[in-house]
Amino acid sequence: MSQHQSVKDYITARAAGDAARCAEIVADVTARYSTRTTDGTELRDLQEANRAHPLAQPTVQ
């Protein structure tokens, strides 16, 4: 499990089927990586989470 809160939030959003939230997290982490606010480990962990956790289908209520 990643130490980055963004990755934990991403996994939670994937499990909930929240594609919009996933996209927000990816955009935020990518922007921070682009400006060197974060090192590559956060982005790497996010990519690994993307492969390991399929996007669930949201339940209709």
C-alpha positions in Angstrom: 0.0 0.0 0.0 1.2 3.4 -0.9 2.2 6.0 1.7 0.7 8.8 -0.4 -2.8 10.0 0.6 -3.6 10.7 -3.0 -3.1 7.1 -4.0 -5.3 5.9 -1.1 -8.0 8.4 -2.2 -7.6 7.1 -5.8 -8.1 3.5 -4.8 -11.2 4.5 -2.8 -12.6 6.4 -5.8 -11.8 3.4 -8.1 -13.6 1.1 -5.8 -16.7 3.4 -5.7 -16.7 3.8 -9.6 -16.0 7.5 -9.3 -14.3 8.2 -12.6 -14.5 11.9 -12.2 -12.7 11.9 -8.8 -10.1 9.5 -10.3 -9.4 12.0 -13.1 -9.1 14.9 -10.6 -6.6 13.0 -8.5 -4.5 12.0 -11.6 -4.6 15.6 -12.8 -3.4 16.9 -9.4 -0.6 14.4 -9.0 0.5 14.9 -12.6 0.6 18.7 -12.2 2.6 18.4 -9.0 5.0 16.0 -10.7 5.4 18.4 -13.7 6.3 21.2 -11.4 8.6 18.9 -9.4 6.5 19.5 -6.2 6.6 15.7 -5.8 9.0 13.0 -6.8 8.2 10.2 -9.1 7.2 7.8 -6.4 3.7 9.2 -6.0 3.0 9.1 -9.8 4.5 5.5 -10.0 2.3 4.4 -7.1 -0.8 6.0 -8.8 0.0 4.1 -12.0 0.4 0.8 -10.1 -3.0 1.5 -8.3 -4.6 2.0 -11.7 -3.4 -1.4 -12.9 -4.2 -3.2 -9.7 -7.7 -1.7 -8.9 -10.3 -1.9 -11.7 -12.9 0.9 -11.9 -16.0 -0.5 -10.3 -19.4 0.1 -11.8 -21.2 2.7 -9.8 -24.5 1.5 -8.3 -27.7 3.1 -9.4 -29.9 4.2 -6.5 
